Amino acid sequence: MTLERGTLLHKRYRIVEILGQGGMGSVYRAVDENLGVDIALKENLFTTDEYSRQFRLEAVILANLRHPNLPRVSDHFVVGEQGQYLVMDYIEGEDLRQRMERVGTIGEDEVISIGAAMSDALSYLHSRKPPILHRDLKPGNVKITPDGHIFLVDFGLAKVVQGSQATTTGARAMTPGYSPPEQYGTARTDPRTDVYSLGATLYAALTGIIPEDGLARAMDNAQLTPLRKRNPKISKRLATVIEKAMAIDPAERYQTADEFQRALLASKSKTQQLTGNYVVAPPPPEAEGDAPPPDKPKSRPPAGGPPYPAEDNGEDKPFNPQKKKRKSGCFPRFLLLLLLIAAAYLTWNFMPGAREQVDAWMSSLRGVTSTQRATDSLPPSELPIATSTVTSEPTATFTPSATATPDFTPTPTFTFTPAPTPRGGGLGQFAFASDRSGIPQIYIASIEEGNPVVITNMPDGACQPAWSPDGTRLVFTSPCASRDATFANSALYIINADGSGLSPLLAESGGDFDASWSPDGTHIAFASWRTGRPSIFSYDLATSEVTLLFESTGVFMEAHSPVWSPFNNQILYVIRKFEIYEIWSMTDTGKGQTQLVYSGGDYYNLDPAWAPDGKFILFSQRSVGPSTIWLMQFVMEERQLDDGSRLNIGPTPIESVEFSPDGFWLIFETIADNNRDIYIMNLDGATVTRLTIDPGMDFDPAWRPLPSP
């Protein structure tokens, strides 16, 4: 759970603000009340014995580091089962990503100085006994102080190499675009891994564009765009040096950070004489500190056509995007729409029964239901973007009353003996909804063998299955007449994996749908019509309390599709304002509500899925009107409002994506031969397997996790 401002930890460190959030926890600025100085407090939410041991090792090793380009670690401690904390120097200033957003591309001389300083830090780390690999070098981890000094920060993925063994003090993870291919799998990482990441960081600084992903390049799914093609002003010698550092084969890169540094400095006559204490121009006073989040959601629709050029791989995203003009359309029509909106607002608030009439009117105007999925054609909208008031202190609590349990006869127990290592981990099974029997019901099937078995018999249909974290139960939605139902009269139910033990989740239904079980098994987040418009709620399984996390305020606003982070401290969700679909995040208590991905009248962003390591999310994007649906990626660690990057993998459309328990596979629904079925593929899209073949519509797949021991 994210720590609140003012929290006192270890009777010494008082939280001032959150600096960033990542897969393993958050980083805070805090005050050391013993010394009266600011410090950075790095959090690790893993508290198992193994992670605690690794965390202590990290703290001891980092506390002994002394280098002018590295922050000093001064303390570490564990707070019960809450988390582990590392105390280090707070480095004021801006990071390299913020500088890129502020000034655009970075000049050659400054990039060489940054590269030389980072090479110094890496060479020092690599020469320790035992050696230390950073493994997460990227613009966000390069800090520039108010006096222009350069620091390498964030050792969350540091790796200590002892002989032929390696101890990872953080999770094994990667940042697409900055990580070499060997970091994605089980291949050995070594100092050349950090050389690649530094090269990719300097590439991005010179071009304003994240380079093509290393794994995609290794799989021949992409090629590195020559640096000078993206910035012709860069000298050939410097471009050659950086591109060599980013070679796919480690043997073709510079073998040490020192070797890379010498090549960088030698690439220009002006920098050949530079030695030690590399500095750059300091940030202006207003740029110091972390950039604040935007005050309100932004939209940046494209000038027209598809979201990326046909030859674009979707990863060429500038760090300093310029706003483009929205198509103006016909002013009289725009004015008429404004008048209609005003009339709808007055009708909504002052005429009896107006809400039902407005909903019906809007449905007929669009030709779709208010929660229509992205597979249907929606007309372009020229309505202005609605502003909304977000409730930051969720307080609503409901006391359910009793309702009858529906009649249900369990089907025979579903049995399956998994292979020793089933694809995707877990039990090698998945749940899904299908209307193959006439009305949607929940099925369970084997990844390897198929053989679906129905586990529900709801008279009004069932869909949207979501597993408990121990893989023993499912929560689902009913009634569910079809995949595109509005769920205004639906409720949530829980059932055992063998079809027994059916019961309502809440005694009082309120139009509940889109359930998501928290990783610790204590809460279920869901969308509901309880407040009059679809909003996001959380249900406490221990106390039976329902808490409002996000309230949709306005006639044309809805919130749905909540998804928990792997570490229980954040929730993703989708907001629809008029006909604009946006992906937002908030804490598990409903605070810190922030838009993550650019949206606009030309794009819909839907169906977010959080990677098991917490580093990035996937979501589906489509343009307005009949079109395909693309799989998109957003890097959560950057925490910057962004477009996301299109992943040119797998079939299209790709919808309802969910990660496998081991994080290396995706399960999703797509349409082939005019039939909607369930498929799986690995993360690079090289292996795609069809799991269902029934003529009925199969949808809402959910990969079954491994039961707790």
NORKA-V332744 format. One record per backbone hydrogen bond with DSSP energy under -1.0 kcal/mol. NH is the residue of the N-H (numbers start at 1). CO is the residue of the C=O. E is the energy in kcal/mol with one decimal. If there is no record, write none. Layout:
# NORKA-V332744
nh=NH co=CO e=E
nh=NH co=CO e=E
This chain:
# NORKA-V332744
nh=6 co=15 e=-2.5
nh=7 co=4 e=-1.8
nh=9 co=13 e=-3.1
nh=12 co=9 e=-2.4
nh=13 co=9 e=-2.7
nh=14 co=31 e=-2.2
nh=15 co=7 e=-2.7
nh=16 co=29 e=-3.0
nh=17 co=29 e=-1.7
nh=19 co=27 e=-3.1
nh=20 co=27 e=-1.5
nh=22 co=25 e=-3.1
nh=27 co=20 e=-2.7
nh=28 co=41 e=-2.6
nh=29 co=17 e=-2.8
nh=30 co=39 e=-2.7
nh=31 co=14 e=-2.2
nh=32 co=37 e=-3.2
nh=33 co=12 e=-2.8
nh=33 co=31 e=-1.0
nh=36 co=32 e=-3.1
nh=39 co=30 e=-3.0
nh=40 co=88 e=-2.9
nh=41 co=28 e=-2.9
nh=42 co=86 e=-3.0
nh=43 co=26 e=-2.6
nh=44 co=84 e=-2.5
nh=45 co=24 e=-3.3
nh=52 co=48 e=-2.7
nh=53 co=49 e=-2.3
nh=54 co=50 e=-2.4
nh=55 co=51 e=-2.6
nh=56 co=52 e=-2.3
nh=57 co=53 e=-2.1
nh=58 co=54 e=-2.6
nh=59 co=55 e=-2.5
nh=60 co=56 e=-2.5
nh=61 co=57 e=-2.4
nh=62 co=58 e=-2.9
nh=63 co=59 e=-2.2
nh=65 co=62 e=-1.7
nh=70 co=67 e=-1.9
nh=74 co=87 e=-2.3
nh=75 co=87 e=-1.3
nh=77 co=85 e=-2.0
nh=79 co=83 e=-2.7
nh=82 co=79 e=-2.3
nh=83 co=79 e=-1.1
nh=84 co=44 e=-2.5
nh=85 co=77 e=-3.0
nh=86 co=42 e=-2.5
nh=87 co=75 e=-3.0
nh=88 co=40 e=-2.4
nh=89 co=72 e=-1.9
nh=94 co=144 e=-1.9
nh=96 co=139 e=-1.2
nh=96 co=142 e=-2.3
nh=99 co=95 e=-2.1
nh=100 co=96 e=-2.4
nh=101 co=97 e=-2.2
nh=102 co=98 e=-1.8
nh=103 co=99 e=-2.8
nh=104 co=100 e=-1.9
nh=106 co=205 e=-3.1
nh=111 co=107 e=-2.4
nh=112 co=108 e=-2.7
nh=113 co=109 e=-2.0
nh=114 co=110 e=-2.5
nh=115 co=111 e=-2.9
nh=116 co=112 e=-2.5
nh=117 co=113 e=-2.4
nh=118 co=114 e=-2.6
nh=119 co=115 e=-2.2
nh=120 co=116 e=-2.1
nh=121 co=117 e=-2.0
nh=122 co=118 e=-2.7
nh=123 co=119 e=-2.9
nh=124 co=120 e=-2.0
nh=125 co=121 e=-2.3
nh=126 co=122 e=-3.1
nh=127 co=123 e=-1.3
nh=128 co=125 e=-1.4
nh=132 co=125 e=-1.9
nh=133 co=159 e=-2.8
nh=141 co=138 e=-2.0
nh=142 co=139 e=-1.5
nh=143 co=151 e=-2.8
nh=144 co=94 e=-3.3
nh=145 co=149 e=-2.5
nh=148 co=145 e=-2.4
nh=151 co=143 e=-3.0
nh=152 co=69 e=-2.9
nh=153 co=141 e=-2.5
nh=158 co=155 e=-1.6
nh=159 co=133 e=-2.4
nh=160 co=167 e=-3.1
nh=161 co=131 e=-2.3
nh=162 co=165 e=-2.2
nh=165 co=162 e=-2.2
nh=167 co=160 e=-3.4
nh=169 co=158 e=-2.4
nh=178 co=175 e=-2.2
nh=179 co=175 e=-1.4
nh=183 co=180 e=-1.5
nh=184 co=181 e=-1.6
nh=193 co=190 e=-2.7
nh=195 co=191 e=-1.6
nh=196 co=192 e=-2.0
nh=197 co=193 e=-1.9
nh=198 co=194 e=-2.4
nh=199 co=195 e=-2.4
nh=200 co=196 e=-2.6
nh=201 co=197 e=-2.1
nh=202 co=198 e=-2.4
nh=203 co=199 e=-2.2
nh=204 co=200 e=-2.3
nh=205 co=201 e=-2.0
nh=206 co=202 e=-2.0
nh=207 co=203 e=-1.5
nh=208 co=204 e=-3.0
nh=217 co=213 e=-2.0
nh=218 co=214 e=-2.3
nh=219 co=215 e=-1.9
nh=220 co=217 e=-1.4
nh=221 co=216 e=-2.9
nh=222 co=216 e=-1.0
nh=229 co=226 e=-1.1
nh=230 co=226 e=-1.0
nh=231 co=227 e=-1.7
nh=234 co=231 e=-1.9
nh=239 co=235 e=-2.3
nh=240 co=236 e=-2.4
nh=241 co=237 e=-2.0
nh=242 co=238 e=-2.3
nh=243 co=239 e=-2.4
nh=244 co=240 e=-1.9
nh=245 co=241 e=-1.7
nh=247 co=244 e=-1.7
nh=252 co=249 e=-2.1
nh=253 co=250 e=-1.2
nh=260 co=256 e=-1.8
nh=261 co=257 e=-2.5
nh=262 co=258 e=-2.4
nh=263 co=259 e=-1.8
nh=264 co=260 e=-2.3
nh=265 co=261 e=-2.6
nh=266 co=262 e=-1.8
nh=267 co=264 e=-1.1
nh=274 co=271 e=-1.3
nh=280 co=148 e=-2.1
nh=287 co=284 e=-1.9
nh=288 co=285 e=-1.1
nh=300 co=599 e=-1.1
nh=312 co=309 e=-1.6
nh=317 co=315 e=-2.1
nh=319 co=208 e=-1.3
nh=334 co=330 e=-2.3
nh=335 co=331 e=-2.9
nh=336 co=332 e=-2.4
nh=337 co=333 e=-2.3
nh=338 co=334 e=-2.1
nh=339 co=335 e=-2.3
nh=340 co=336 e=-2.4
nh=341 co=337 e=-2.5
nh=342 co=338 e=-2.5
nh=343 co=339 e=-2.6
nh=344 co=340 e=-2.6
nh=345 co=341 e=-2.5
nh=346 co=342 e=-2.4
nh=347 co=343 e=-2.7
nh=348 co=344 e=-2.9
nh=349 co=345 e=-1.9
nh=350 co=346 e=-2.0
nh=351 co=347 e=-1.9
nh=354 co=351 e=-1.6
nh=357 co=353 e=-1.4
nh=358 co=354 e=-3.1
nh=359 co=355 e=-2.4
nh=360 co=356 e=-2.1
nh=361 co=357 e=-2.6
nh=362 co=358 e=-3.0
nh=363 co=359 e=-2.2
nh=364 co=360 e=-2.3
nh=365 co=361 e=-2.2
nh=366 co=362 e=-2.3
nh=367 co=363 e=-2.4
nh=372 co=369 e=-1.8
nh=376 co=373 e=-1.3
nh=425 co=422 e=-2.2
nh=427 co=704 e=-1.0
nh=428 co=425 e=-1.2
nh=430 co=445 e=-2.3
nh=431 co=702 e=-2.9
nh=432 co=443 e=-2.0
nh=433 co=699 e=-3.1
nh=434 co=441 e=-1.8
nh=435 co=697 e=-1.6
nh=438 co=435 e=-2.3
nh=441 co=434 e=-1.8
nh=443 co=432 e=-3.0
nh=444 co=453 e=-2.2
nh=445 co=430 e=-2.5
nh=446 co=450 e=-2.7
nh=447 co=428 e=-3.2
nh=450 co=446 e=-1.9
nh=453 co=444 e=-2.7
nh=455 co=442 e=-2.8
nh=461 co=458 e=-1.7
nh=462 co=440 e=-2.3
nh=463 co=477 e=-2.0
nh=466 co=475 e=-1.9
nh=468 co=473 e=-2.5
nh=471 co=468 e=-2.2
nh=474 co=495 e=-2.8
nh=475 co=466 e=-2.6
nh=476 co=493 e=-2.3
nh=477 co=463 e=-2.9
nh=478 co=491 e=-2.3
nh=480 co=460 e=-2.1
nh=485 co=482 e=-1.3
nh=490 co=487 e=-1.2
nh=491 co=478 e=-2.9
nh=493 co=476 e=-2.4
nh=494 co=503 e=-3.0
nh=495 co=474 e=-2.3
nh=496 co=500 e=-3.0
nh=497 co=472 e=-2.2
nh=499 co=496 e=-2.1
nh=503 co=494 e=-2.0
nh=505 co=492 e=-2.8
nh=511 co=490 e=-1.2
nh=512 co=490 e=-2.0
nh=513 co=527 e=-2.8
nh=516 co=525 e=-2.5
nh=518 co=523 e=-2.8
nh=521 co=518 e=-2.0
nh=524 co=539 e=-1.9
nh=525 co=516 e=-2.6
nh=526 co=537 e=-2.2
nh=527 co=513 e=-2.6
nh=528 co=535 e=-2.0
nh=529 co=511 e=-1.2
nh=532 co=529 e=-2.2
nh=535 co=528 e=-2.5
nh=536 co=550 e=-2.3
nh=537 co=526 e=-3.0
nh=538 co=547 e=-2.2
nh=539 co=524 e=-2.5
nh=540 co=545 e=-2.6
nh=541 co=522 e=-2.4
nh=544 co=540 e=-2.4
nh=547 co=538 e=-2.9
nh=548 co=396 e=-1.1
nh=549 co=536 e=-2.6
nh=550 co=536 e=-1.9
nh=557 co=554 e=-1.1
nh=558 co=576 e=-2.2
nh=559 co=534 e=-1.8
nh=560 co=574 e=-2.4
nh=563 co=572 e=-2.3
nh=565 co=570 e=-2.5
nh=568 co=565 e=-1.7
nh=571 co=586 e=-2.8
nh=572 co=563 e=-3.1
nh=573 co=584 e=-2.1
nh=574 co=560 e=-3.0
nh=575 co=582 e=-2.7
nh=576 co=558 e=-3.3
nh=577 co=580 e=-2.7
nh=578 co=556 e=-2.9
nh=580 co=577 e=-1.8
nh=582 co=575 e=-2.9
nh=584 co=573 e=-2.8
nh=585 co=594 e=-2.4
nh=586 co=571 e=-1.7
nh=587 co=591 e=-3.3
nh=588 co=569 e=-1.3
nh=590 co=587 e=-1.9
nh=594 co=585 e=-2.7
nh=596 co=583 e=-2.8
nh=597 co=583 e=-1.1
nh=598 co=642 e=-3.0
nh=603 co=600 e=-1.2
nh=604 co=622 e=-2.5
nh=606 co=620 e=-3.0
nh=609 co=618 e=-2.5
nh=611 co=616 e=-2.4
nh=614 co=611 e=-2.3
nh=617 co=634 e=-2.7
nh=618 co=609 e=-2.6
nh=619 co=632 e=-1.9
nh=620 co=606 e=-2.7
nh=621 co=630 e=-2.4
nh=622 co=604 e=-1.8
nh=624 co=602 e=-1.3
nh=625 co=378 e=-1.1
nh=630 co=621 e=-3.1
nh=632 co=619 e=-3.3
nh=633 co=645 e=-2.3
nh=634 co=617 e=-2.4
nh=636 co=615 e=-1.4
nh=637 co=615 e=-1.2
nh=642 co=596 e=-2.0
nh=645 co=633 e=-2.8
nh=646 co=314 e=-1.2
nh=647 co=631 e=-3.0
nh=649 co=647 e=-2.0
nh=655 co=669 e=-2.0
nh=658 co=667 e=-2.1
nh=660 co=665 e=-2.4
nh=662 co=424 e=-2.1
nh=663 co=660 e=-1.5
nh=666 co=681 e=-3.1
nh=667 co=658 e=-2.7
nh=668 co=679 e=-2.4
nh=669 co=655 e=-2.5
nh=670 co=677 e=-2.1
nh=672 co=675 e=-2.5
nh=675 co=672 e=-1.3
nh=677 co=670 e=-2.4
nh=679 co=668 e=-2.8
nh=680 co=689 e=-2.4
nh=681 co=666 e=-2.0
nh=682 co=687 e=-1.2
nh=683 co=664 e=-1.4
nh=685 co=682 e=-2.1
nh=689 co=680 e=-3.1
nh=691 co=678 e=-3.1
nh=692 co=678 e=-1.2
nh=698 co=676 e=-2.2
nh=699 co=433 e=-2.9
nh=702 co=431 e=-2.3
nh=704 co=429 e=-2.4
